[in-house]
């Protein structure tokens, strides 16, 4: 295992431990939202949602609800079991730099752990960081969450490591299409990190 993969694995284990200490919306909202449609909940039935350490419970619940609303528009069921983790903006850049990833990117996928990490600023709470992201990606802040989610779905659904291919996949999702993966999976094979 390369040093970067080893570090990512250790970080993921740490996140999993820390996430277990904070109740998530998925764990606390089971009967709280009668307005949820059954199609949205079945679409997300294999998805877990957590907030990284330091989140206030009310913010965590609100942002996970936003994420679920966005995810329900797209074929998230194609992921199988997957975990979505929200990270506070003040913690984001140190974590991402430690992983040697682009600190300006507000999301990333840990393929082997089957996890997607999203920065808090995507949800509109961090005004200055949100303005930075809006300028960087040349989109209004209210469109950045959908952009990030669809891009990361391109990575996750297709086991796609190429950024341009994930961008194209995400763009097609936002247009309402269900695009094929650039490199189709052979039936009966599992992607890297998919449980046996």
N, C-alpha and C positions, 0 to 999 in steps of 0.2 A: 504494500500500500504506500503510495507516495506521501510525502510529508503534508501536502495540502489536503489530500483526501483524509489522512489521519486526523488532521486538525479539524476539518469539517465534521468528521464523525464524532470527535470529542465534544465539539461545540454543540452538535445536535443532541448528544446525550445530556449535556448540561441544560440545554433548552428544555428537553423532555422532562428532566427532573424539576426545573424551575416552573415550567408550565403546570405541572401536577400540583403545585402549591397554590395556584390561583384558579378559582372556579371560572370556567368559560361559559359563554352564552349557551353553548350546546348542553352543558351540564346543569345549568340553572334555569333554563327557560322552557323546559319540557311542556308545561301546560300554560304558560303565560301568554301565548300569542294565538288566539283563536282565528285571527285574520290570515294566518299563513295558509297558502293553498297546499293541497295534498301533492300536486305535481311538483311544486318547489321543494317540499320536504323529501319526496321520493327521489328527486333529482340529486339531492345532497345527502342521501341516507348513508353513503359510505365516506362522508367527509367529516373530519374533526376540526374544531375551531378552538384556538387558544390565544391568550395574550401573554406576552413575555413579562417577566417580573417588572414591577413598578407601576403597572396599569391600575387605575381606579376601577373597581368593578363596574360602575355605571358606564364609564367610557368604553370599557371592554365590551360590554353587552351591546351598546349602541353601535360600535364600529363593526362588530361581528354581524349584527343585523344588516348593516349596509353592505357588507361583503356578501352575505347570503343572497340579498336582493340582486346584486350584480351577477353572482355566480349562477343564479337560477335561470338567467337568460341564455346560458351557454351549455354545451354538452359536458358538464363536469362529471357525469356518471361514467364517461369514458376513462376517467382516471383510476377507477377502482377505489380502494381505500387510500385516502390521501389526507394530509394534515396541513392546515393553514394556520400560520403563526403571525400575530401582529406584534411589532416591535416599536417601542417608543422612539421618536425621532432623536431624542438626546442620546440614545444608546446605539442608534443605527450606524452612523459612520465609523465609530471605533470597531464595531463588530465586522462590518463589511471590509474595512481596511485590513483587519486581522486575517480575513479570509482571502485577501489579495483580489478582491472584486472591485468593480467600479463604485466608488462611494457616492456618485451622483445618481446611480440607479436606485429606485425606491422599492425594488423587489428582486428576489432571486429564488431559484429552485435548488434544493439539495436532493439530487436524483436518487441516490442510494437509500436515503432515509424517507423518501416519498413525502417531502415537505416543501411548502412554499412559504417564504417569509415576505411580509409586506410592511413597509414603513408607515407609521402613524400619520405622517403628513398627507398621505393619499386620502385620508378621511376628513381633511379640512380643519383639523384642530391646531396644527402648527402653522400659523399664518406666514411667518418669514420663510420657513422651509418650503411651505406650499408655493409661495411666490417664486422661490428658486426653481422648484420643479416645473412650474408652469412656464417659466422663461426657458429653461433647459429643453423641455419637450415641446414648446410652442403650442400648448393647448391650455384651455381654461382648466382650473383646478377641478371642477366638477366632472371633467372627462378623463382625468388621469387614472382614477381607480379602474375604470373599464379598460383603458389602454393597458395598464399593468396586469390586470387579471387575464385578459385575452392573450397577451404576449407570453405570460408564464404558463397558460394552458397550452400554448404552442410548444413550449419546452416539454411540459409534463406529459401531455397526451401522446406526443410523438416520440418521446425520449430523444428530443432534438437539442443538440448542443450549439447549433449554429444560430447566432443572433438574427441574421437576416431572414432565415427560414422561419423562425419563431415570429418575427415581425409580420411576414406575409400571412402566416396562419392566423395570427391575431386579427389582422385587418379583415380577412375573409369572415371570421367569426362576427366581428362588429357589423359587417354588411348583412348579416343574417344567413350566411352560407355555412355549410359544414364541409370544410376543405379536407382533402386527403393529406396524409402525412407525406413529406418529401420522400422519405424512405419507408415504404409500407412495411408494417410488421407482418411476419409470416404467421398464419393462424397456428395456434398451439405453442408459440414461443412467448416467452415473458421478456419484458423490458428489464434493463438493469435495475436491480433493487426491488423488483416485484416479488412479493412473497410466493414461495413454492406451494 
